[in-house]
Amino acid sequence: MTNRITRLGTALASVTLIGSFALAQPPAGAPASPDPAPAPPAAAELGSAILEWVPPALGQLSTQAVAKESFTLDRTMLTAAAAMMGESDDSVKQTIAKLDGVSVHTLRFADPDSADPSQVEAIRQAYHLRGWKHVVSTGSGPVHDNNTDVWVVMDGANLRGAVVLVDTPKSLTLATVSGNLDPVDLLHLRGHFGIPRFDEDGLGQHGK
């Protein structure tokens, strides 16, 4: 596990994109800003931008779902949740202290493979176009066969956020976290606050 975390850290260290610049770009179709060189958002604004933005394709997929759930936990809510954890969860509590917020969107479908695969792929492409770094890709089977993707956004050398996308035959979950994080924090957060679990074996892999 240590070697996998080290490999993920190496992948993140190679990122030269500035997350705040990528997040400052307007969504497709939005009017261009009159300022040709807008100032990067402040730290608090960057955290909000990470949590609040979702790919447009997610809304289109939601019309195909029979059930959907969306929620956001801010720092106050997360601190309260951490206070209720036992001493055995110290590593998780330390990670929670670094978070600014968590946002989760879950869609459930009536039939296997009823979600439009082109819309799922559009979600993946949306993060690529915004400059997020694809660091985990697991599941090489058919579309909707328990595939997991993880992207991170960098602000200089700092990991400021991450997105976990899990696509199964009858559901899709998109979980976003923001804060000042380390690669190992992504492992600690699996299974908490609606963030899907993903196989740590994928931490040594990263996409384009």
C-alpha angles and dihedrals in degrees: 000000000000090000091050092051090048090053091050090049090052091051092050093046089058093059112110098175117111107230095205091056093049092049091048091063113104119246117263111286095020117128115263118257115252088225107080092200110033116191115254112259120262118258094265091048091049091054091051092047091052093051101039101047119085128171112267089234089068090065091049091050090050090066088063095050125097091205133021137180131189130175141157127210117202127204093271092054092046092050090052091050092049091053089061094054123100128243090262088069096058094123090052092047091052089052093048089055088063095053127100093188150326127227124189132187120185126184124188124197131206097226133032113264093008092128113095105253091207090061091049089052089048089058090054092048092049092064091046091053092050091055100255116152116241105219105160132041119166130171117054095189130098123315112289091018097133094289118175129197129181126193129182132200120216131207101197105304094340125099102226102172148353140205126210117197118188117184117190131169093268106020146039125203125190115187123182128190130186131192141085101307144173124215092253090056089070089062094048092053096055111117095013128108092000093304106144122240114245132188112267089212086080093062091088091057128076134175133216 
